[in-house]
């Protein structure tokens, strides 16, 4: 049913995304699909990395640890945005299409009052892509 599963991933919130990673790994085992962690970073230093290369290296290291933990191989794909606050969802959508994903498994938080005024990244991606998106809380 699914051949390529993308998991948008934020290194700054790795601990909050384990359920999405485990769900994606289970689906990959079930369908024999490939898995790719997709990350978006900026050229500016941030809390996760000082530059895009360091970000990509950290994403690869995280993928290796999750591959060992889940028994499923995680590939990585990193993308650079000039302004993540403005075009994160656009960059994620481009990235999941670049890798040929047919399913996106994405972590999200339980909606709060603010989410009635502003959409979450997961909600925004789900409404602006032509791919199937599974949002895991």
N, CA, C and O atoms as a MOPAC input file, in Angstrom:
PM7 MOZYME 1SCF
protein

 N      0.81200 1    -1.19400 1     0.00000 1
 C      0.00000 1     0.00000 1     0.00000 1
 C      0.85900 1     1.26300 1     0.00000 1
 O      0.59300 1     2.18900 1    -0.76600 1
 N      1.88700 1     1.31100 1     0.85200 1
 C      2.80100 1     2.45200 1     0.88100 1
 C      4.20100 1     1.97000 1     0.55400 1
 O      4.62600 1     0.91000 1     1.01300 1
 N      4.91900 1     2.75700 1    -0.24700 1
 C      6.27800 1     2.38600 1    -0.63900 1
 C      7.32400 1     3.26800 1     0.01800 1
 O      8.40600 1     2.79800 1     0.36800 1
 N      7.00700 1     4.54400 1     0.18800 1
 C      7.95500 1     5.49600 1     0.76300 1
 C      7.24000 1     6.34200 1     1.81000 1
 O      6.27900 1     7.04900 1     1.50900 1
 N      7.72900 1     6.25400 1     3.04500 1
 C      7.12900 1     6.99900 1     4.15000 1
 C      8.09600 1     8.08900 1     4.59000 1
 O      9.26800 1     7.82700 1     4.86200 1
 N      7.58900 1     9.31400 1     4.65700 1
 C      8.38000 1    10.45200 1     5.12500 1
 C      7.95800 1    10.80300 1     6.54400 1
 O      6.77300 1    10.78800 1     6.87600 1
 N      8.94700 1    11.12100 1     7.37400 1
 C      8.68200 1    11.53700 1     8.73700 1
 C      9.32800 1    12.90500 1     8.94900 1
 O     10.53100 1    12.97900 1     9.19900 1
 N      8.55100 1    13.99500 1     8.85400 1
 C      9.12200 1    15.30900 1     9.14800 1
 C      9.62800 1    15.31400 1    10.58100 1
 O      8.95300 1    14.84700 1    11.49900 1
 N     10.83300 1    15.85400 1    10.75500 1
 C     11.49200 1    15.72200 1    12.04800 1
 C     12.17700 1    17.00900 1    12.45100 1
 O     12.85100 1    17.64900 1    11.64500 1
 N     11.99500 1    17.38300 1    13.71500 1
 C     12.61300 1    18.57300 1    14.28800 1
 C     13.58900 1    18.11800 1    15.36600 1
 O     13.16900 1    17.59800 1    16.39900 1
 N     14.88300 1    18.30800 1    15.13800 1
 C     15.90100 1    17.88400 1    16.09600 1
 C     15.72000 1    18.53800 1    17.46500 1
 O     16.09100 1    17.95100 1    18.48200 1
 N     15.16000 1    19.73600 1    17.50200 1
 C     14.97100 1    20.44100 1    18.76900 1
 C     13.89400 1    19.80400 1    19.64300 1
 O     13.84600 1    20.04900 1    20.84800 1
 N     13.03500 1    18.99000 1    19.04100 1
 C     11.94800 1    18.35600 1    19.78800 1
 C     11.94200 1    16.84100 1    19.57500 1
 O     10.87900 1    16.23500 1    19.43600 1
 N     13.10800 1    16.24200 1    19.55100 1
 C     13.23100 1    14.80400 1    19.27300 1
 C     12.42400 1    13.96100 1    20.25400 1
 O     11.80500 1    12.97400 1    19.85600 1
 N     12.42200 1    14.33400 1    21.51700 1
 C     11.73000 1    13.55000 1    22.53700 1
 C     10.21700 1    13.52500 1    22.34400 1
 O      9.55500 1    12.60700 1    22.82800 1
 N      9.66300 1    14.50100 1    21.65500 1
 C      8.21700 1    14.58100 1    21.46300 1
 C      7.75800 1    13.89600 1    20.17400 1
 O      6.57400 1    13.93400 1    19.83700 1
 N      8.68500 1    13.27600 1    19.46000 1
 C      8.34200 1    12.69700 1    18.16600 1
 C      8.51400 1    11.17900 1    18.10700 1
 O      8.39300 1    10.58000 1    17.03800 1
 N      8.79000 1    10.56700 1    19.23700 1
 C      9.03100 1     9.11800 1    19.28100 1
 C      7.81200 1     8.32100 1    18.81400 1
 O      7.96600 1     7.34100 1    18.08500 1
 N      6.61300 1     8.72000 1    19.21700 1
 C      5.40900 1     7.97800 1    18.78800 1
 C      5.25200 1     8.00400 1    17.27000 1
 O      4.87900 1     6.99700 1    16.67000 1
 N      5.53400 1     9.15000 1    16.64400 1
 C      5.44200 1     9.23700 1    15.18900 1
 C      6.49400 1     8.34900 1    14.53100 1
 O      6.21100 1     7.68200 1    13.53600 1
 N      7.69400 1     8.33800 1    15.07700 1
 C      8.75800 1     7.49300 1    14.53600 1
 C      8.40000 1     6.02000 1    14.68200 1
 O      8.57300 1     5.23900 1    13.74700 1
 N      7.90400 1     5.64600 1    15.85100 1
 C      7.51000 1     4.24500 1    16.06700 1
 C      6.35700 1     3.84500 1    15.15100 1
 O      6.34400 1     2.73100 1    14.62700 1
 N      5.40400 1     4.72800 1    14.95600 1
 C      4.27700 1     4.45200 1    14.05700 1
 C      4.77000 1     4.27400 1    12.62600 1
 O      4.35600 1     3.34500 1    11.93200 1
 N      5.65000 1     5.16300 1    12.18800 1
 C      6.20200 1     5.05900 1    10.83400 1
 C      6.99800 1     3.77300 1    10.66500 1
 O      6.91400 1     3.12500 1     9.62200 1
 N      7.76700 1     3.40100 1    11.67700 1
 C      8.55900 1     2.16000 1    11.61200 1
 C      7.63600 1     0.94500 1    11.52200 1
 O      7.89600 1     0.02600 1    10.74500 1
 N      6.56500 1     0.93800 1    12.30700 1
 C      5.60900 1    -0.17700 1    12.25000 1
 C      4.95400 1    -0.27300 1    10.86900 1
 O      4.79400 1    -1.36900 1    10.33000 1
 N      4.57900 1     0.86900 1    10.30200 1
 C      3.98100 1     0.87000 1     8.96700 1
 C      4.98500 1     0.40700 1     7.91200 1
 O      4.62400 1    -0.31900 1     6.98600 1
 N      6.23100 1     0.82400 1     8.05100 1
 C      7.27000 1     0.39900 1     7.09900 1
 C      7.46700 1    -1.10700 1     7.16100 1
 O      7.63600 1    -1.75100 1     6.12500 1
 N      7.44900 1    -1.67600 1     8.35900 1
 C      7.57800 1    -3.13800 1     8.50600 1
 C      6.37800 1    -3.83100 1     7.86200 1
 O      6.53100 1    -4.82800 1     7.15600 1
 N      5.19200 1    -3.29600 1     8.11000 1
 C      3.96500 1    -3.90500 1     7.59700 1
 C      3.91900 1    -3.90300 1     6.07900 1
 O      3.53100 1    -4.90000 1     5.47100 1
 N      4.31000 1    -2.79400 1     5.45900 1
 C      4.19100 1    -2.64800 1     4.00900 1
 C      5.49800 1    -2.81700 1     3.25200 1
 O      5.50900 1    -2.74800 1     2.02300 1
 N      6.59500 1    -3.03800 1     3.95900 1
 C      7.88700 1    -3.16100 1     3.28500 1
 C      8.31400 1    -1.84700 1     2.65200 1
 O      8.96300 1    -1.83300 1     1.60600 1
 N      7.94900 1    -0.75200 1     3.28600 1
 C      8.23000 1     0.58500 1     2.75500 1
 C      9.57000 1     1.11500 1     3.24600 1
 O     10.09300 1     0.67500 1     4.27000 1
 N     10.11000 1     2.06000 1     2.50200 1
 C     11.31200 1     2.75600 1     2.95600 1
 C     10.88500 1     3.92800 1     3.83800 1
 O      9.77100 1     4.43700 1     3.72200 1
 N     11.79100 1     4.34300 1     4.71900 1
 C     11.51900 1     5.43100 1     5.65900 1
 C     12.55700 1     6.53200 1     5.50300 1
 O     13.74800 1     6.25000 1     5.36400 1
 N     12.11600 1     7.77700 1     5.52500 1
 C     13.03500 1     8.90100 1     5.45000 1
 C     12.65800 1     9.95400 1     6.47200 1
 O     11.52800 1    10.44000 1     6.48700 1
 N     13.61800 1    10.30900 1     7.33500 1
 C     13.44700 1    11.45900 1     8.22300 1
 C     13.71400 1    12.70500 1     7.39900 1
 O     14.75600 1    12.81100 1     6.75300 1
 N     12.78300 1    13.64900 1     7.41500 1
 C     12.89700 1    14.87500 1     6.63600 1
 C     13.02500 1    16.03800 1     7.61200 1
 O     12.16500 1    16.24600 1     8.46700 1
 N     14.10400 1    16.78600 1     7.47100 1
 C     14.31600 1    17.93700 1     8.33700 1
 C     14.52500 1    19.20200 1     7.54100 1
 O     15.07800 1    19.17600 1     6.44100 1
 N     14.07500 1    20.31800 1     8.10700 1
 C     14.26900 1    21.61800 1     7.47900 1
 C     15.04300 1    22.49000 1     8.46200 1
 O     14.70500 1    22.56400 1     9.64300 1
 N     16.06800 1    23.13700 1     7.96700 1
 C     16.88900 1    24.01700 1     8.78400 1
 C     17.11900 1    25.32500 1     8.04600 1
 O     16.71400 1    25.48100 1     6.89300 1
 N     17.76600 1    26.25300 1     8.71600 1
 C     18.08400 1    27.52600 1     8.06400 1
 C     19.59500 1    27.69500 1     7.97500 1
 O     20.35400 1    26.91000 1     8.54500 1
 N     20.01700 1    28.71200 1     7.26200 1
 C     21.43500 1    29.02700 1     7.16700 1
 C     21.96300 1    29.65900 1     8.45100 1
 O     23.17200 1    29.69800 1     8.68100 1
 N     21.06400 1    30.14300 1     9.26900 1
 C     21.44100 1    30.81200 1    10.51200 1
 C     21.64900 1    29.79300 1    11.62300 1
 O     20.97800 1    28.76000 1    11.63900 1
 N     22.56400 1    30.06000 1    12.55500 1
 C     22.73700 1    29.15600 1    13.69700 1
 C     21.45600 1    29.07900 1    14.51500 1
 O     20.76600 1    30.08200 1    14.70000 1
 N     21.14500 1    27.89100 1    14.99800 1
 C     19.94500 1    27.69600 1    15.79900 1
 C     20.21200 1    26.77300 1    16.96100 1
 O     21.35700 1    26.40200 1    17.22100 1
 N     19.15400 1    26.40000 1    17.66400 1
 C     19.30700 1    25.54500 1    18.83500 1
 C     19.72200 1    24.12200 1    18.46600 1
 O     20.30400 1    23.41600 1    19.29000 1
 N     19.43100 1    23.69800 1    17.24800 1
 C     19.75300 1    22.32800 1    16.82800 1
 C     21.12000 1    22.20800 1    16.17800 1
 O     21.79700 1    21.19100 1    16.32800 1
 N     21.52300 1    23.23900 1    15.45900 1
 C     22.78900 1    23.18300 1    14.72000 1
 C     23.25100 1    24.58600 1    14.35100 1
 O     22.46400 1    25.53100 1    14.29000 1
 N     24.55300 1    24.68900 1    14.10800 1
 C     25.12900 1    25.98300 1    13.74700 1
 C     25.03600 1    26.28700 1    12.25800 1
 O     25.08800 1    27.44800 1    11.85300 1
 N     24.89700 1    25.24400 1    11.44300 1
 C     24.83600 1    25.43000 1     9.99400 1
 C     24.13800 1    24.22000 1     9.36700 1
 O     23.93400 1    23.21200 1    10.04200 1
 N     23.77400 1    24.30800 1     8.09700 1
 C     23.05700 1    23.20600 1     7.44900 1
 C     23.82700 1    21.87400 1     7.44400 1
 O     23.21300 1    20.81500 1     7.57400 1
 N     25.14600 1    21.91200 1     7.29800 1
 C     25.91500 1    20.66400 1     7.29400 1
 C     25.85600 1    19.98300 1     8.65400 1
 O     25.67000 1    18.76900 1     8.73700 1
 N     26.01300 1    20.76000 1     9.71700 1
 C     25.92700 1    20.17900 1    11.06400 1
 C     24.53100 1    19.60400 1    11.30000 1
 O     24.39200 1    18.54000 1    11.90400 1
 N     23.49800 1    20.30300 1    10.82500 1
 C     22.13000 1    19.82000 1    10.94300 1
 C     21.97900 1    18.47700 1    10.23100 1
 O     21.44000 1    17.52600 1    10.79800 1
 N     22.45300 1    18.40400 1     8.99900 1
 C     22.35400 1    17.16200 1     8.22200 1
 C     23.09700 1    16.02500 1     8.90200 1
 O     22.60700 1    14.89600 1     8.93600 1
 N     24.28000 1    16.31100 1     9.44700 1
 C     25.05300 1    15.28500 1    10.15300 1
 C     24.32200 1    14.78400 1    11.39600 1
 O     24.30100 1    13.58300 1    11.66500 1
 N     23.72500 1    15.70000 1    12.15000 1
 C     22.97000 1    15.30500 1    13.34600 1
 C     21.73700 1    14.48500 1    12.96800 1
 O     21.37300 1    13.53900 1    13.66600 1
 N     21.10100 1    14.85500 1    11.86200 1
 C     19.93500 1    14.10900 1    11.39900 1
 C     20.33000 1    12.68200 1    11.02000 1
 O     19.60300 1    11.73700 1    11.32400 1
 N     21.47200 1    12.52300 1    10.36100 1
 C     21.97500 1    11.19500 1    10.00000 1
 C     22.26300 1    10.37500 1    11.25800 1
 O     21.90600 1     9.19900 1    11.32200 1
 N     22.90000 1    10.98000 1    12.25200 1
 C     23.20100 1    10.27100 1    13.49700 1
 C     21.92700 1     9.84300 1    14.20900 1
 O     21.84500 1     8.72900 1    14.72500 1
 N     20.93500 1    10.72300 1    14.23700 1
 C     19.66100 1    10.37500 1    14.86500 1
 C     18.98900 1     9.23100 1    14.10900 1
 O     18.43000 1     8.32000 1    14.72000 1
 N     19.04300 1     9.28100 1    12.79700 1
 C     18.45800 1     8.21100 1    11.97900 1
 C     19.12500 1     6.87300 1    12.28400 1
 O     18.45200 1     5.84400 1    12.34400 1
 N     20.43000 1     6.88100 1    12.47700 1
 C     21.14800 1     5.64100 1    12.80600 1
 C     20.67300 1     5.07900 1    14.14200 1
 O     20.47700 1     3.87100 1    14.27100 1
 N     20.48600 1     5.94400 1    15.13300 1
 C     20.03300 1     5.45100 1    16.43900 1
 C     18.61300 1     4.89600 1    16.35700 1
 O     18.30000 1     3.88700 1    16.98800 1
 N     17.76000 1     5.55100 1    15.58300 1
 C     16.38400 1     5.06400 1    15.44000 1
 C     16.32800 1     3.79200 1    14.59900 1
 O     15.48800 1     2.92600 1    14.84200 1
 N     17.20100 1     3.67400 1    13.62800 1
 C     17.27200 1     2.44700 1    12.82500 1
 C     17.64400 1     1.26700 1    13.72100 1
 O     17.04800 1     0.19500 1    13.62300 1
 N     18.62300 1     1.46600 1    14.58600 1
 C     19.04800 1     0.40400 1    15.50000 1
 C     17.95200 1     0.07700 1    16.50900 1
 O     17.73600 1    -1.08800 1    16.84000 1
 N     17.26800 1     1.09200 1    16.99000 1
 C     16.22400 1     0.89100 1    18.00200 1
 C     14.99600 1     0.19200 1    17.44300 1
 O     14.41800 1    -0.66800 1    18.10800 1
 N     14.58400 1     0.55300 1    16.21600 1
 C     13.33300 1     0.02100 1    15.66000 1
 C     13.52000 1    -1.19200 1    14.76200 1
 O     12.57400 1    -1.93900 1    14.51400 1
 N     14.74200 1    -1.38800 1    14.27400 1
 C     14.98600 1    -2.49900 1    13.35400 1
 C     14.60100 1    -2.18800 1    11.92000 1
 O     14.52600 1    -3.09100 1    11.08700 1
 N     14.35700 1    -0.92200 1    11.62600 1
 C     14.00800 1    -0.47300 1    10.27500 1
 C     14.99900 1     0.62200 1     9.88100 1
 O     15.31000 1     1.49700 1    10.68900 1
 N     15.49200 1     0.57900 1     8.65500 1
 C     16.46900 1     1.57100 1     8.22200 1
 C     15.79700 1     2.90100 1     7.90000 1
 O     14.86800 1     2.96600 1     7.09400 1
 N     16.28000 1     3.95200 1     8.54000 1
 C     15.82800 1     5.31600 1     8.28000 1
 C     16.86200 1     6.01100 1     7.41300 1
 O     18.04200 1     6.05800 1     7.76300 1
 N     16.42700 1     6.54900 1     6.28800 1
 C     17.25700 1     7.42000 1     5.46500 1
 C     17.00400 1     8.85100 1     5.95500 1
 O     16.14800 1     9.07200 1     6.81100 1
 N     17.74300 1     9.81100 1     5.41600 1
 C     17.52300 1    11.20800 1     5.79600 1
 C     17.46800 1    12.10000 1     4.56300 1
 O     18.03000 1    11.78700 1     3.51400 1
 N     16.78200 1    13.20300 1     4.72300 1
 C     16.72100 1    14.23200 1     3.68000 1
 C     16.61500 1    15.56700 1     4.40500 1
 O     15.65800 1    15.79900 1     5.14400 1
 N     17.58900 1    16.44000 1     4.19700 1
 C     17.50600 1    17.75400 1     4.83700 1
 C     17.37200 1    18.83100 1     3.77300 1
 O     17.88500 1    18.70900 1     2.66000 1
 N     16.67500 1    19.87500 1     4.14600 1
 C     16.39100 1    20.98000 1     3.24500 1
 C     16.71300 1    22.28100 1     3.98300 1
 O     16.60600 1    22.35500 1     5.20700 1
 N     17.10300 1    23.28900 1     3.23200 1
 C     17.45700 1    24.58200 1     3.82000 1
 C     16.40300 1    25.62000 1     3.45100 1
 O     16.00600 1    25.75000 1     2.29300 1
 N     15.96600 1    26.35000 1     4.46400 1
 C     14.98700 1    27.42300 1     4.27400 1
 C     15.63100 1    28.74600 1     4.67300 1
 O     16.40900 1    28.80700 1     5.62500 1
 N     15.30400 1    29.78500 1     3.94800 1
 C     15.82000 1    31.10700 1     4.30600 1
 C     15.08000 1    31.67200 1     5.51300 1
 O     15.64200 1    32.45300 1     6.28100 1
 N     13.81800 1    31.27700 1     5.67900 1
 C     13.03100 1    31.72800 1     6.83000 1
 C     12.04400 1    30.62800 1     7.20800 1
 O     10.96200 1    30.52500 1     6.63000 1
 N     12.42400 1    29.82100 1     8.17100 1
 C     11.60400 1    28.67300 1     8.56800 1
 C     10.23100 1    29.10600 1     9.07400 1
 O      9.24000 1    28.41700 1     8.83100 1
 N     10.16200 1    30.21700 1     9.76100 1
 C      8.88300 1    30.67300 1    10.29800 1
 C      7.85700 1    30.91600 1     9.19600 1
 O      6.65600 1    30.75400 1     9.41000 1
 N      8.32600 1    31.29800 1     8.04300 1
 C      7.41200 1    31.61300 1     6.93900 1
 C      7.12200 1    30.40800 1     6.05400 1
 O      5.97200 1    30.17600 1     5.68200 1
 N      8.16100 1    29.63200 1     5.71300 1
 C      7.92400 1    28.59900 1     4.70000 1
 C      8.26000 1    27.17300 1     5.11700 1
 O      8.64200 1    26.36400 1     4.27100 1
 N      8.12700 1    26.84600 1     6.40800 1
 C      8.40800 1    25.48100 1     6.84800 1
 C      7.53400 1    24.46400 1     6.12400 1
 O      8.04800 1    23.48700 1     5.58000 1
 N      6.23400 1    24.67900 1     6.10900 1
 C      5.33000 1    23.71500 1     5.47800 1
 C      5.59900 1    23.59200 1     3.98200 1
 O      5.53300 1    22.49600 1     3.42600 1
 N      5.89900 1    24.70700 1     3.33300 1
 C      6.21500 1    24.67500 1     1.90800 1
 C      7.47200 1    23.83800 1     1.66400 1
 O      7.50000 1    23.01200 1     0.75100 1
 N      8.49700 1    24.04700 1     2.46700 1
 C      9.73800 1    23.28100 1     2.32300 1
 C      9.51800 1    21.80400 1     2.63700 1
 O     10.07500 1    20.93900 1     1.96100 1
 N      8.71600 1    21.50900 1     3.64800 1
 C      8.40400 1    20.10300 1     3.95500 1
 C      7.67200 1    19.45900 1     2.79000 1
 O      7.99200 1    18.33600 1     2.40000 1
 N      6.69500 1    20.15800 1     2.23200 1
 C      5.93700 1    19.62800 1     1.10200 1
 C      6.85800 1    19.36400 1    -0.08600 1
 O      6.75200 1    18.31900 1    -0.72800 1
 N      7.75500 1    20.29400 1    -0.38200 1
 C      8.72700 1    20.08700 1    -1.46100 1
 C      9.60100 1    18.87400 1    -1.18400 1
 O      9.84300 1    18.05900 1    -2.07400 1
 N     10.07500 1    18.75500 1     0.05300 1
 C     10.98500 1    17.66100 1     0.41500 1
 C     10.30900 1    16.29600 1     0.30700 1
 O     10.90300 1    15.35500 1    -0.22000 1
 N      9.08000 1    16.17700 1     0.79600 1
 C      8.42000 1    14.86600 1     0.74100 1
 C      8.12000 1    14.47100 1    -0.70700 1
 O      8.09300 1    13.28200 1    -1.02800 1
 N      7.89800 1    15.44300 1    -1.57300 1
 C      7.72100 1    15.14600 1    -2.98900 1
 C      9.05100 1    14.77700 1    -3.64900 1
 O      9.09400 1    13.90300 1    -4.51500 1
 N     10.12900 1    15.44100 1    -3.24300 1
 C     11.45200 1    15.12500 1    -3.79700 1
 C     11.84700 1    13.67500 1    -3.53000 1
 O     12.46000 1    13.03400 1    -4.38400 1
 N     11.50300 1    13.16000 1    -2.36500 1
 C     11.88000 1    11.77200 1    -2.04600 1
 C     10.86200 1    10.76800 1    -2.57000 1
 O     11.07000 1     9.56000 1    -2.45500 1
 N      9.77100 1    11.24900 1    -3.13900 1
 C      8.76300 1    10.35500 1    -3.70500 1
 C      7.88600 1     9.68700 1    -2.66200 1
 O      7.42400 1     8.56500 1    -2.86500 1
 N      7.65300 1    10.36200 1    -1.55300 1
 C      6.82200 1     9.79000 1    -0.49100 1
 C      5.38300 1     9.63900 1    -0.94100 1
 O      4.86500 1    10.44900 1    -1.70900 1
 N      4.74900 1     8.58700 1    -0.44900 1
 C      3.31900 1     8.44000 1    -0.67200 1
 C      2.54400 1     8.47800 1     0.64800 1
 O      1.31700 1     8.37600 1     0.65700 1
 N      3.27200 1     8.62600 1     1.76400 1
 C      2.65900 1     8.80900 1     3.08000 1
 C      3.59200 1     9.65900 1     3.92200 1
 O      4.81000 1     9.48100 1     3.90300 1
 N      2.99600 1    10.59100 1     4.66300 1
 C      3.73400 1    11.40600 1     5.62200 1
 C      3.19700 1    11.05800 1     7.00600 1
 O      1.99300 1    11.14400 1     7.24700 1
 N      4.08200 1    10.66800 1     7.90900 1
 C      3.70400 1    10.40000 1     9.30100 1
 C      4.35900 1    11.49400 1    10.12700 1
 O      5.58400 1    11.59800 1    10.18100 1
 N      3.52900 1    12.31000 1    10.77100 1
 C      4.03900 1    13.52300 1    11.41300 1
 C      3.52700 1    13.66000 1    12.83500 1
 O      2.35100 1    13.41600 1    13.10900 1
 N      4.41200 1    14.05000 1    13.73400 1
 C      4.03000 1    14.29700 1    15.12000 1
 C      3.33300 1    15.63900 1    15.24800 1
 O      3.60600 1    16.57100 1    14.49000 1
 N      2.43300 1    15.72700 1    16.21100 1
 C      1.79300 1    16.99300 1    16.53500 1
 C      1.46000 1    16.98800 1    18.01700 1
 O      1.58200 1    15.96400 1    18.68900 1
 N      1.05000 1    18.11500 1    18.50700 1
 C      0.68300 1    18.24700 1    19.90800 1
 C     -0.84100 1    18.26000 1    20.03900 1
 O     -1.55900 1    18.43600 1    19.05500 1
 N     -1.31500 1    18.07300 1    21.25500 1
 C     -2.74200 1    18.16600 1    21.50900 1
 C     -3.15400 1    19.62500 1    21.30800 1
 O     -2.50900 1    20.52500 1    21.84600 1
 N     -4.21600 1    19.86900 1    20.54100 1
 C     -4.60000 1    21.26000 1    20.26700 1
 C     -4.93200 1    22.03500 1    21.53200 1
 O     -5.54500 1    21.51000 1    22.46200 1
 N     -4.52100 1    23.27400 1    21.54600 1
 C     -4.84300 1    24.18800 1    22.62900 1
 C     -5.58600 1    25.38400 1    22.07200 1
 O     -5.92500 1    25.41100 1    20.88900 1
 N     -5.84300 1    26.37200 1    22.91000 1
 C     -6.57900 1    27.55200 1    22.48900 1
 C     -5.91400 1    28.24900 1    21.29900 1
 O     -6.59300 1    28.68000 1    20.36700 1
 N     -4.58700 1    28.35600 1    21.33900 1
 C     -3.84100 1    29.03900 1    20.28000 1
 C     -4.07600 1    28.36700 1    18.91000 1
 O     -4.07700 1    29.03900 1    17.87800 1
 N     -4.27500 1    27.04100 1    18.91400 1
 C     -4.45800 1    26.30400 1    17.66400 1
 C     -5.78600 1    26.62100 1    16.97600 1
 O     -5.96100 1    26.32000 1    15.79600 1
 N     -6.71200 1    27.22000 1    17.70400 1
 C     -7.95600 1    27.63400 1    17.06400 1
 C     -7.74700 1    28.93700 1    16.28200 1
 O     -8.53600 1    29.28500 1    15.40500 1
 N     -6.67600 1    29.63800 1    16.62000 1
 C     -6.35100 1    30.87800 1    15.91100 1
 C     -5.30200 1    30.65300 1    14.83000 1
 O     -5.35900 1    31.25200 1    13.75600 1
 N     -4.33800 1    29.77600 1    15.13200 1
 C     -3.23700 1    29.48200 1    14.21000 1
 C     -3.13500 1    27.97600 1    14.05800 1
 O     -3.22500 1    27.24500 1    15.04400 1
 N     -2.94900 1    27.50700 1    12.84100 1
 C     -2.81600 1    26.07200 1    12.60300 1
 C     -1.45300 1    25.56400 1    13.04800 1
 O     -0.46500 1    26.29900 1    13.05100 1
 N     -1.42300 1    24.28800 1    13.42400 1
 C     -0.14400 1    23.64900 1    13.71200 1
 C      0.54800 1    23.33700 1    12.38700 1
 O     -0.08100 1    23.36600 1    11.32900 1
 N      1.84600 1    23.03900 1    12.45200 1
 C      2.58600 1    22.69200 1    11.23500 1
 C      1.98100 1    21.43900 1    10.59400 1
 O      1.85000 1    21.36600 1     9.37200 1
 N      1.61500 1    20.46300 1    11.41300 1
 C      1.04400 1    19.22300 1    10.87800 1
 C     -0.28300 1    19.49800 1    10.17700 1
 O     -0.52900 1    18.99300 1     9.08200 1
 N     -1.12400 1    20.28800 1    10.80500 1
 C     -2.41300 1    20.61400 1    10.20700 1
 C     -2.23700 1    21.37900 1     8.90000 1
 O     -2.94200 1    21.13100 1     7.92200 1
 N     -1.29800 1    22.30300 1     8.89600 1
 C     -1.05600 1    23.09500 1     7.69100 1
 C     -0.54700 1    22.21400 1     6.55600 1
 O     -1.00700 1    22.34300 1     5.42100 1
 N      0.39700 1    21.32200 1     6.84800 1
 C      0.90100 1    20.42900 1     5.80500 1
 C     -0.21600 1    19.51500 1     5.29300 1
 O     -0.35800 1    19.31100 1     4.08700 1
 N     -0.99800 1    18.97200 1     6.21100 1
 C     -2.06600 1    18.04700 1     5.81700 1
 C     -3.08300 1    18.69200 1     4.88700 1
 O     -3.63600 1    18.02400 1     4.01300 1
 N     -3.33100 1    19.98000 1     5.06700 1
 C     -4.32000 1    20.65100 1     4.22000 1
 C     -3.73400 1    21.23500 1     2.94300 1
 O     -4.47900 1    21.69800 1     2.07900 1
 N     -2.40400 1    21.22000 1     2.80800 1
 C     -1.78200 1    21.82800 1     1.62900 1
 C     -0.92900 1    20.86200 1     0.81000 1
 O     -0.10500 1    21.29700 1     0.00600 1
 N     -1.11500 1    19.57600 1     1.00100 1
 C     -0.37900 1    18.60400 1     0.19300 1
 C     -1.35400 1    17.62700 1    -0.43200 1
 O     -2.46800 1    17.44300 1     0.05800 1
 N     -0.93100 1    17.00600 1    -1.51200 1
 C     -1.76400 1    16.00800 1    -2.16800 1
 C     -1.45100 1    14.59800 1    -1.66100 1
 O     -2.01600 1    13.62500 1    -2.16100 1
 N     -0.56700 1    14.47900 1    -0.68400 1
 C     -0.18300 1    13.17800 1    -0.13600 1
 C     -1.04500 1    12.83100 1     1.07600 1
 O     -1.66100 1    13.70700 1     1.68300 1
 N     -1.08100 1    11.55600 1     1.41600 1
 C     -1.73600 1    11.12900 1     2.64100 1
 C     -0.86800 1    11.53400 1     3.82300 1
 O      0.34800 1    11.34500 1     3.79800 1
 N     -1.48900 1    12.08900 1     4.85700 1
 C     -0.75900 1    12.52500 1     6.03900 1
 C     -1.40900 1    11.88600 1     7.26300 1
 O     -2.61800 1    11.99900 1     7.46600 1
 N     -0.59700 1    11.21600 1     8.07300 1
 C     -1.05200 1    10.66500 1     9.33700 1
 C     -0.43100 1    11.51400 1    10.43600 1
 O      0.79100 1    11.60300 1    10.55300 1
 N     -1.28500 1    12.13500 1    11.23800 1
 C     -0.81200 1    12.97300 1    12.33100 1
 C     -0.90300 1    12.16300 1    13.62400 1
 O     -1.96300 1    11.65100 1    13.98200 1
 N      0.22600 1    12.06000 1    14.31100 1
 C      0.32100 1    11.24000 1    15.51800 1
 C      0.50400 1    12.16100 1    16.71600 1
 O      1.37900 1    13.02700 1    16.72000 1
 N     -0.31700 1    11.96700 1    17.71700 1
 C     -0.19300 1    12.76000 1    18.96000 1
 C      0.33500 1    11.90000 1    20.06000 1
 O      0.51300 1    12.37300 1    21.18200 1

